[in-house]
Amino acid sequence: MMKQVVLFSFSLFFLLFSSTIAISPAPAAAPKSPAKTPPTPKATAPSPKPLVPTLPQSPDSSDSTPDDITKILRKAKIFSVLIRLLKTTEIMNNINSQLITAKNGGITILAPDDSAFSHLKAGFLNSLNENQKIELCQFHILPQYVSSSNFDSLSNPVQTVAGKDPVRLPLNVNALGNSIVNISTGVVNASIIGVVYSDRNLAVYHVDKVLLPLDFFLTAKAPALAPSLSAKAPKAAKENSSAEDEDETNQDKDNKSGAVSLVKTTFMSLGVALVAIGMMWS
């Protein structure tokens, strides 16, 4: 009997212990760290739209030599007259040397095609002397790199290698948008119609007309001198001289008339004397 009581008590205790373990709450799980949100990528500003379109015949910068203008222009196949003019004036060598030695600032070339030169007056290029041909080439070169989207930032008159004289060498650029860039020289109104070549140091643009400097068509006129006393002095002297000559002429006339009168008087006196002598002898 005693064993049954002990066994029953042990069974009851085991049952209570098992129930306690079953209903006790499980330990709370550690809070999970919030997931990191990926950073929002910054919005990149859209690149400015080029004002000048790239020409289909433009040489690729990957297979062109940026320090040889001849190869770039020759590959476009429409600038033979410009190439010849740049060579005969030796401007080509100066450009190539500058591209090699000076990598800052760059160069921009405004290149008229063969058709533009054909529209010049017959014999115009041959009528220019050597200095004028050099100036004509320099007038088509800007001593800075201008990207195809940066023409609207230029200030007029634009500096060229020929100089920056608003009276004799004006070059004004007007970017109208919609891929239109106009150039005025005071003689010619031209347009940039495409990109021939462009990298970070050199830009070559196709223009539809030869940019003629106003300097070629100015006629030098000497300013009129203001009247001065020294200019009037010879006239006064001439007037005085004329007056003196007139006085001398009148005096001569008076002297001559006086002499004639004296002769007449003498002859009359002599005649009277002869008459008187004749009467005496008679």
Solvent accessible surface area in square Angstrom, and as a share of the most:
residue,aa,sasa,rsa
1,M,181,0.81
2,M,147,0.66
3,K,169,0.72
4,Q,125,0.56
5,V,75,0.43
6,V,86,0.50
7,L,118,0.59
8,F,138,0.58
9,S,58,0.37
10,F,131,0.55
11,S,57,0.37
12,L,85,0.42
13,F,136,0.57
14,F,127,0.53
15,L,113,0.56
16,L,108,0.54
17,F,112,0.47
18,S,45,0.29
19,S,51,0.33
20,T,82,0.48
21,I,103,0.52
22,A,84,0.65
23,I,141,0.72
24,S,62,0.40
25,P,125,0.78
26,A,88,0.69
27,P,127,0.80
28,A,104,0.80
29,A,96,0.74
30,A,89,0.69
31,P,129,0.81
32,K,195,0.82
33,S,98,0.64
34,P,121,0.76
35,A,97,0.75
36,K,197,0.84
37,T,120,0.70
38,P,115,0.72
39,P,124,0.78
40,T,122,0.71
41,P,116,0.73
42,K,185,0.78
43,A,106,0.82
44,T,125,0.73
45,A,93,0.72
46,P,124,0.78
47,S,99,0.64
48,P,97,0.61
49,K,154,0.65
50,P,70,0.44
51,L,25,0.12
52,V,2,0.01
53,P,63,0.40
54,T,98,0.57
55,L,26,0.13
56,P,133,0.84
57,Q,72,0.32
58,S,25,0.16
59,P,10,0.06
60,D,82,0.42
61,S,60,0.39
62,S,97,0.63
63,D,95,0.49
64,S,20,0.13
65,T,56,0.32
66,P,58,0.37
67,D,47,0.24
68,D,35,0.18
69,I,0,0.00
70,T,17,0.10
71,K,117,0.50
72,I,1,0.00
73,L,0,0.00
74,R,134,0.49
75,K,95,0.40
76,A,4,0.03
77,K,176,0.74
78,I,50,0.25
79,F,1,0.00
80,S,62,0.40
81,V,27,0.16
82,L,6,0.03
83,I,15,0.08
84,R,140,0.51
85,L,14,0.07
86,L,4,0.02
87,K,98,0.42
88,T,90,0.53
89,T,12,0.07
90,E,111,0.50
91,I,8,0.04
92,M,7,0.03
93,N,91,0.47
94,N,90,0.46
95,I,6,0.03
96,N,27,0.14
97,S,62,0.40
98,Q,79,0.35
99,L,3,0.02
100,I,100,0.51
101,T,111,0.65
102,A,42,0.33
103,K,127,0.54
104,N,142,0.73
105,G,55,0.53
106,G,7,0.07
107,I,3,0.01
108,T,0,0.00
109,I,3,0.02
110,L,2,0.01
111,A,0,0.00
112,P,0,0.00
113,D,19,0.10
114,D,45,0.23
115,S,61,0.40
116,A,6,0.05
117,F,16,0.07
118,S,84,0.54
119,H,152,0.68
120,L,33,0.17
121,K,167,0.71
122,A,101,0.78
123,G,47,0.46
124,F,30,0.12
125,L,41,0.20
126,N,132,0.68
127,S,82,0.53
128,L,16,0.08
129,N,85,0.44
130,E,109,0.49
131,N,116,0.59
132,Q,56,0.25
133,K,40,0.17
134,I,58,0.29
135,E,37,0.17
136,L,1,0.01
137,C,3,0.02
138,Q,46,0.20
139,F,0,0.00
140,H,6,0.03
141,I,6,0.03
142,L,1,0.00
143,P,57,0.36
144,Q,67,0.30
145,Y,61,0.23
146,V,1,0.00
147,S,35,0.22
148,S,23,0.15
149,S,29,0.19
150,N,64,0.33
151,F,3,0.01
152,D,98,0.51
153,S,73,0.47
154,L,32,0.16
155,S,85,0.55
156,N,77,0.39
157,P,32,0.20
158,V,3,0.02
159,Q,69,0.31
160,T,0,0.00
161,V,69,0.40
162,A,25,0.19
163,G,21,0.20
164,K,107,0.45
165,D,50,0.26
166,P,85,0.54
167,V,102,0.58
168,R,108,0.39
169,L,17,0.09
170,P,13,0.08
171,L,0,0.00
172,N,57,0.29
173,V,10,0.06
174,N,82,0.42
175,A,26,0.21
176,L,98,0.49
177,G,23,0.22
178,N,134,0.69
179,S,43,0.28
180,I,78,0.39
181,V,1,0.00
182,N,50,0.26
183,I,2,0.01
184,S,39,0.25
185,T,0,0.00
186,G,59,0.57
187,V,59,0.34
188,V,21,0.12
189,N,111,0.57
190,A,3,0.02
191,S,32,0.20
192,I,4,0.02
193,I,74,0.38
194,G,0,0.00
195,V,10,0.06
196,V,1,0.00
197,Y,5,0.02
198,S,43,0.28
199,D,38,0.20
200,R,231,0.84
201,N,25,0.13
202,L,1,0.00
203,A,0,0.00
204,V,0,0.00
205,Y,0,0.00
206,H,12,0.05
207,V,0,0.00
208,D,54,0.28
209,K,95,0.40
210,V,4,0.02
211,L,0,0.00
212,L,17,0.08
213,P,0,0.00
214,L,43,0.21
215,D,33,0.17
216,F,35,0.15
217,F,95,0.40
218,L,70,0.35
219,T,106,0.62
220,A,111,0.86
221,K,173,0.73
222,A,97,0.75
223,P,116,0.73
224,A,104,0.80
225,L,171,0.85
226,A,86,0.66
227,P,119,0.75
228,S,52,0.33
229,L,155,0.77
230,S,86,0.55
231,A,68,0.53
232,K,123,0.52
233,A,54,0.42
234,P,87,0.55
235,K,132,0.56
236,A,46,0.35
237,A,59,0.46
238,K,145,0.61
239,E,101,0.45
240,N,92,0.47
241,S,53,0.34
242,S,60,0.39
243,A,51,0.39
244,E,105,0.47
245,D,79,0.41
246,E,105,0.47
247,D,87,0.45
248,E,101,0.45
249,T,65,0.38
250,N,70,0.36
251,Q,111,0.49
252,D,73,0.38
253,K,126,0.53
254,D,93,0.48
255,N,88,0.45
256,K,140,0.59
257,S,63,0.41
258,G,38,0.37
259,A,53,0.41
260,V,77,0.44
261,S,63,0.40
262,L,122,0.61
263,V,78,0.45
264,K,125,0.53
265,T,78,0.45
266,T,77,0.45
267,F,135,0.56
268,M,138,0.62
269,S,65,0.42
270,L,94,0.47
271,G,30,0.29
272,V,103,0.59
273,A,45,0.35
274,L,109,0.54
275,V,97,0.56
276,A,46,0.36
277,I,85,0.43
278,G,39,0.38
279,M,137,0.61
280,M,159,0.71
281,W,216,0.76
282,S,125,0.81
